[in-house]
Amino acid sequence: IAGVVGARIDYILAFNPSYYIQNPKEIFMINQGGLSIQGALIAGTIFALWYMKKKNIPIWKTADAFAPAIIMGQAIGRVGCDVFGIPMSQSWFWGVNVGGELLHPAQIYEAVLNYILFLVLWNKRKNIKYDGQIFFIYIIGFSINRFIVEFFRTNPMIFGRISIAHVFSLGIILIALIGMAWLKKKH
């Protein structure tokens, strides 16, 4: 629930706040699309950290245990996404024809990158140096994946070819690197 709420709030605030201010009933119309995976991850992580602390569950060990499953879920879920990318500059056999235009299958690019990240996390789990390391590798890896795929999507651009999701990805990477350094020092 926290992830869905966070996904919707992030989408509304980052992608079209003026529309939702003018049409407040539309805020609740998630069946028409408008969710942000980055918002879901932020809200889901905050809720999970709060819940584990409240219930006295080992936070970083648990986060490490769940990280491979989360990215696998994201990879599987992305395959079912119908958000296609920007038009292809030349005809590639993997392009998707939508309305007579050949588009990048951005959701497949992201799914493949997420499967690769799953394999990295799965193989890393036996060689961790401190609890929380796999979780932060997941956060950084997914943010890198999303940063790359954003170049093939049609999200609103802030400047040049940089979108709001690029900025979110960089911000999440920075926060994750700080968290990683803090955990490593604490260890």
C-alpha positions in Angstrom: 0.0 0.0 0.0 2.8 2.4 0.9 4.5 1.7 -2.4 1.3 2.4 -4.5 0.7 5.6 -2.5 4.3 6.7 -3.0 4.2 5.8 -6.7 1.1 7.9 -7.2 2.3 10.9 -5.2 5.6 10.9 -7.0 4.0 10.7 -10.4 1.6 13.6 -9.5 4.3 15.9 -8.1 7.0 15.1 -10.6 5.1 14.7 -13.9 2.0 17.0 -14.0 1.1 18.7 -10.7 -0.9 21.5 -12.3 -3.2 19.0 -14.0 -4.0 17.2 -10.7 -4.6 20.5 -8.9 -7.2 21.4 -11.5 -8.6 17.9 -11.5 -8.3 16.6 -8.0 -10.7 13.6 -8.5 -8.1 12.3 -11.1 -5.6 11.8 -8.3 -7.5 8.6 -7.3 -7.8 7.2 -10.9 -4.7 5.0 -10.8 -6.5 2.6 -13.1 -5.7 5.1 -15.9 -2.0 4.9 -15.2 0.3 7.4 -13.6 2.5 5.5 -11.2 6.3 6.0 -10.6 8.5 3.1 -9.7 10.9 5.5 -8.0 8.2 6.9 -5.8 7.1 3.3 -4.9 10.6 2.4 -3.9 11.1 5.5 -1.8 7.8 5.2 0.0 8.1 1.4 0.3 11.6 1.6 1.7 10.7 4.3 4.2 7.7 2.3 5.4 9.7 -1.0 5.6 12.5 0.7 7.6 9.9 2.2 10.0 8.1 -1.1 10.3 11.2 -3.2 10.9 12.4 -0.7 13.5 9.0 -0.8 15.3 8.9 -4.6 15.3 12.6 -4.9 16.2 13.4 -6.8 13.0 17.1 -6.7 11.9 16.8 -3.9 9.3 19.9 -4.4 7.1 19.9 -8.2 7.2 16.2 -8.2 6.2 16.8 -5.6 3.5 19.6 -7.7 2.1 17.3 -10.8 2.0 14.6 -8.9 0.2 16.6 -7.0 -2.4 17.1 -9.8 -4.9 13.3 -10.6 -4.8 12.4 -6.9 -5.2 14.5 -6.5 -8.4 13.1 -9.8 -9.7 9.6 -8.6 -9.1 10.4 -5.3 -10.9 11.9 -7.2 -13.9 8.8 -9.5 -14.1 6.4 -6.5 -13.7 8.2 -4.4 -16.3 7.6 -7.0 -18.9 3.9 -6.4 -18.6 4.2 -2.6 -18.8 2.8 -1.0 -21.9 4.9 2.2 -21.8 6.9 2.1 -25.0 9.8 4.3 -25.7 10.8 6.9 -28.1 10.8 6.3 -31.9 13.7 4.4 -33.2 16.1 6.3 -35.5 16.4 3.2 -37.7 14.5 0.0 -38.1 15.7 -2.6 -35.6 14.1 -6.1 -35.5 13.2 -5.7 -31.8 11.3 -2.4 -32.4 7.6 -2.3 -31.5 5.1 -1.0 -34.0 2.7 1.4 -32.3 0.3 3.3 -34.5 2.6 2.9 -37.5 5.7 4.1 -35.7 8.6 1.9 -34.6 9.4 2.5 -31.0 12.0 1.3 -28.5 10.6 -1.4 -26.2 11.9 0.5 -23.2 10.1 -1.8 -20.7 12.0 -4.8 -22.2 15.3 -2.9 -21.9 14.6 -2.2 -18.2 13.5 -5.8 -17.6 16.7 -7.2 -19.1 18.8 -4.8 -17.0 16.8 -5.8 -13.9 17.4 -9.5 -14.6 21.1 -8.8 -14.9 21.0 -6.9 -11.6 19.2 -9.8 -10.0 22.0 -12.2 -11.0 24.6 -9.7 -9.6 22.7 -9.5 -6.3 22.1 -13.3 -6.1 25.8 -14.0 -6.7 27.0 -11.3 -4.3 24.9 -12.5 -1.3 27.5 -15.0 -0.1 30.4 -12.4 -0.2 29.0 -9.4 1.7 31.2 -7.4 4.0 28.5 -5.8 6.1 24.7 -6.1 6.5 22.9 -3.7 4.1 25.5 -4.0 1.3 23.3 -6.0 -1.0 20.4 -3.6 -0.4 22.5 -0.6 -1.3 23.9 -2.3 -4.4 20.3 -3.0 -5.4 19.3 0.7 -4.9 22.3 1.9 -6.9 22.0 -0.7 -9.6 18.4 -0.1 -10.2 18.9 3.6 -10.3 21.7 3.1 -12.9 19.3 0.9 -14.9 16.6 3.5 -14.8 19.0 6.3 -15.7 20.0 4.3 -18.8 16.5 3.4 -19.9 15.3 6.9 -19.4 17.1 7.9 -22.6 14.7 5.6 -24.5 11.5 6.8 -22.8 9.2 9.8 -23.4 9.0 11.3 -19.9 9.0 15.1 -19.5 12.5 16.6 -20.0 13.9 19.1 -17.6 16.8 20.2 -19.8 18.2 18.7 -23.0 17.7 14.9 -22.8 17.6 14.9 -19.0 14.2 13.9 -17.5 12.9 14.1 -13.9 13.5 10.4 -13.6 17.2 11.0 -14.4 17.4 13.5 -11.6 15.6 11.2 -9.2 18.0 8.4 -10.2 21.0 10.5 -9.5 19.6 11.7 -6.1 18.8 8.1 -5.1 22.3 7.0 -6.1 23.8 9.8 -4.0 21.7 9.0 -0.9 22.5 5.3 -1.4 26.3 6.0 -1.5 26.0 8.0 1.7 24.1 5.2 3.3 26.5 2.7 2.1 29.5 4.7 3.5 27.7 5.1 6.8 27.0 1.4 7.1 30.5 0.5 6.1 32.0 2.8 8.7 29.5 1.6 11.4 30.6 -2.0 10.6 
